[in-house]
Amino acid sequence: MTALRRAESETSVQPQTETRLLDWFDPIHDPGGVISRTVLRLDQLAAKRGVRLYPQTDFRALKTIVEPRRSLGTVMMPYADTAYTALGAHNGIWVLGVDSRGEVVSTQAGRYFDFTGTTLAAEMESFRFFYDDPGRHITPDCYCRPAPAAFEVRGSAVHSGTIWVRKDMRGPGEEGVILSQLLGKLTRLLSIAQWWPEHLFTFSSYDLYNRGVVTNFGWPHESFQVDWRFPTGTVPSAGMFWSTREEMLAWAAEEVRQLAAA
């Protein structure tokens, strides 16, 4: 039984593997066709690595795949977990990667937020960023201390994360394609095409930052640090990494320019 088949047997909610990413992609926002051309290129690079990409909007299936496969002691954050917040096509997209044997290779998600009249920092401090109804979940010893940049994030924004890549598919491989870098940029572009967010951001551990992994994901800005404690315990301190929509579109435009020049 393949890994994907095992995931399907564990729950009635199954990730869809009928519609490929490019067949599904129909951007609402795509200035000059830059997003479409870059998404096409990223899908081609994934195929070069032997991975087929499928778009998903049911986050229950994401939890089924990610949670059993994360490293020891790591769980899905509440803002990506349907047990704590309402998630669907109106505010989320995730991408499933599958190999030629039909086995799960990777996941990566984008989650839309509307911070009109508030800030990311205020929503984190109140725990509304994590839970639809914080009062039902947090305990008196819970806290969240945002990074300074979170006070500047207002209006529409997208969190990019919940990434998992199977161990044997990490690194560049013979093809020179690093899936984790590709998938992070892909979900940011899909989110821009759908929701046109002003900011995109993620949180990452000091370990990944010190190893240069976060920089390779293409985040131009960093802010330290985030400290937090949840009902399940303290999560290691992290950094916040972010970009504006314009910066992400500029990266995509440069990718298109380089392809045209090749």
C-alpha positions in Angstrom: 0.0 0.0 0.0 1.4 3.4 -1.0 1.8 6.3 1.5 -1.0 8.1 -0.2 -3.3 5.1 0.0 -2.4 4.7 3.7 -3.3 8.3 4.2 -6.7 7.7 2.5 -7.4 4.7 4.6 -6.9 6.7 7.8 -9.7 9.2 7.1 -12.7 9.7 4.9 -11.2 13.0 3.8 -8.8 12.3 0.9 -6.6 14.7 -1.0 -7.6 14.9 -4.6 -5.3 13.6 -7.3 -7.4 14.0 -10.3 -6.9 17.6 -11.2 -3.3 18.7 -11.8 -2.2 22.2 -10.7 -1.9 23.7 -14.1 -5.4 22.4 -15.1 -6.8 24.0 -12.0 -5.0 27.3 -12.0 -7.2 30.2 -13.2 -5.7 33.4 -11.7 -7.9 36.3 -10.6 -4.9 38.5 -10.5 -2.0 38.1 -13.0 -0.4 41.3 -14.1 1.2 40.9 -17.5 0.9 37.1 -17.2 3.9 37.0 -14.9 2.3 34.8 -12.3 1.0 32.3 -14.9 4.4 31.9 -16.6 6.2 31.5 -13.3 3.7 29.0 -12.0 4.2 27.0 -15.2 8.0 27.1 -14.7 7.8 25.9 -11.1 5.5 23.1 -12.1 7.9 22.1 -14.8 10.8 22.1 -12.3 8.8 19.9 -9.9 8.1 17.5 -12.8 11.8 17.4 -13.5 12.3 16.2 -9.9 9.7 13.5 -10.6 6.9 15.2 -8.6 3.3 15.9 -9.8 1.6 18.7 -8.1 -2.1 18.8 -7.1 -4.0 21.8 -5.6 -6.1 21.2 -2.5 -8.5 23.2 -0.4 -9.5 20.7 2.2 -7.2 21.2 5.2 -8.5 18.1 7.0 -6.6 16.0 4.4 -3.5 18.2 5.0 -3.5 17.3 8.7 -3.8 13.6 7.9 -0.7 13.7 5.8 1.5 16.2 7.7 1.0 15.3 11.4 2.2 11.7 11.3 5.2 12.6 9.2 6.5 15.7 11.1 9.7 15.4 13.1 9.3 14.3 16.7 7.6 16.9 18.9 6.4 19.0 16.0 2.7 19.4 15.2 0.6 21.5 12.9 0.1 25.0 14.2 -3.6 25.9 15.1 -4.0 28.4 12.2 -3.6 25.5 9.7 -5.7 23.0 11.7 -9.5 22.7 11.1 -9.9 21.6 14.7 -9.3 25.2 15.7 -10.2 27.4 12.8 -12.4 27.4 9.7 -10.4 26.6 6.6 -11.4 26.1 3.0 -11.2 27.5 -0.5 -12.2 31.0 0.7 -9.1 31.4 2.8 -6.6 28.6 2.0 -4.8 26.6 -0.6 -2.3 23.8 -0.2 -0.3 21.9 -2.7 0.3 18.1 -2.6 3.3 16.6 -4.2 3.2 13.0 -5.4 5.8 10.8 -7.0 5.5 8.3 -9.9 4.5 5.6 -7.5 1.6 7.6 -6.1 3.4 8.2 -2.8 3.2 11.5 -0.9 6.4 13.6 -1.4 5.5 17.0 -0.1 3.0 19.6 1.2 3.0 23.4 1.3 0.1 25.7 2.3 -0.9 29.3 2.0 -3.5 30.8 4.5 -5.2 34.1 3.8 -5.9 36.6 6.6 -7.8 40.0 6.6 -6.1 42.3 9.1 -8.2 45.4 8.2 -8.5 47.6 11.3 -5.9 45.5 13.2 -2.4 44.2 12.9 -0.8 40.7 12.7 0.8 41.5 16.1 -2.6 42.3 17.8 -4.1 39.2 16.4 -1.2 37.1 17.6 -1.3 38.6 21.1 -5.0 37.9 21.4 -4.6 34.4 19.9 -7.2 35.3 17.3 -4.5 34.6 14.7 -4.4 31.0 15.9 -7.9 30.2 16.9 -11.4 31.3 15.8 -12.5 31.2 19.4 -9.4 31.6 21.6 -11.4 31.5 24.8 -12.2 27.9 24.2 -8.6 26.8 23.9 -6.0 29.0 25.6 -5.1 28.7 29.3 -3.8 31.4 31.7 -0.2 30.4 31.1 -0.5 30.9 27.3 1.2 33.9 25.7 2.4 35.2 22.4 5.0 37.9 21.9 5.2 38.9 18.3 8.3 40.0 16.4 8.5 43.8 15.8 7.6 43.5 12.1 4.2 41.9 13.0 3.1 45.4 14.2 3.5 46.7 10.6 1.5 44.0 8.9 -2.0 45.3 8.2 -4.8 44.7 5.7 -4.7 41.5 3.6 -1.9 39.1 4.2 -1.0 35.4 3.6 0.9 33.1 5.8 3.0 30.5 3.9 4.0 27.3 5.7 3.0 23.8 6.8 5.8 22.5 4.6 6.8 18.9 4.6 9.2 17.2 2.2 9.9 13.4 2.4 13.4 12.8 3.6 14.7 11.1 0.4 13.5 14.1 -1.7 15.2 16.8 0.3 18.2 18.6 -1.2 18.8 19.3 -4.9 19.1 15.7 -6.2 20.6 14.9 -9.6 18.2 17.4 -11.2 19.4 20.4 -9.1 15.8 21.1 -8.0 15.2 21.8 -4.3 11.5 21.2 -3.7 11.2 23.1 -0.5 12.4 26.3 -2.1 10.2 25.8 -5.2 7.0 25.0 -3.2 7.3 28.0 -0.9 7.5 30.4 -3.8 4.7 28.6 -5.6 2.2 28.9 -2.8 3.0 32.6 -2.4 2.3 33.2 -6.1 -0.9 31.1 -6.0 -2.0 33.2 -3.0 -1.2 36.5 -4.8 -3.2 35.3 -7.9 -6.2 34.5 -5.7 -6.3 37.1 -2.9 -3.8 39.9 -3.9 -2.4 40.2 -0.3 -0.3 43.2 0.7 2.1 41.1 2.8 3.3 37.5 2.8 5.0 36.0 5.9 6.1 32.9 7.7 7.7 31.8 10.9 10.8 29.6 11.1 13.1 28.2 13.8 16.5 29.5 14.6 18.0 26.2 13.4 16.7 26.6 9.9 17.7 30.3 9.9 21.2 29.6 11.1 21.7 26.9 8.4 20.7 29.4 5.7 17.5 27.5 4.8 15.2 30.5 5.3 17.3 32.8 3.1 17.2 30.2 0.3 13.4 30.3 0.5 13.5 33.8 -0.9 12.3 35.9 2.1 13.9 39.4 1.8 13.1 40.6 5.3 13.5 39.2 8.8 12.4 40.1 12.3 13.3 38.6 15.7 11.9 37.1 17.7 8.6 35.4 18.3 8.0 33.8 21.7 4.9 31.8 22.3 3.3 29.2 24.6 0.2 27.2 23.8 -2.0 24.9 25.8 0.2 22.0 24.6 3.3 23.7 25.9 6.1 26.2 24.8 7.0 26.3 21.2 10.7 27.2 20.5 11.3 30.8 19.8 11.2 31.7 16.1 11.9 34.4 13.6 9.4 36.1 11.4 10.2 36.4 7.7 8.2 38.4 5.2 7.9 40.2 1.9 5.5 42.5 0.2 3.4 41.6 -2.8 5.4 43.9 -5.0 8.7 42.2 -4.0 7.3 38.7 -4.8 6.0 39.9 -8.2 9.4 41.5 -8.9 11.0 38.1 -8.2 8.6 36.4 -10.6 9.2 39.0 -13.3 12.9 38.4 -13.1 12.4 34.7 -13.4 10.4 35.3 -16.6 13.0 37.6 -17.9 15.8 35.1 -17.3 13.8 32.3 -19.0 13.2 34.6 -22.0 16.9 35.3 -22.2 18.0 31.7 -21.9 
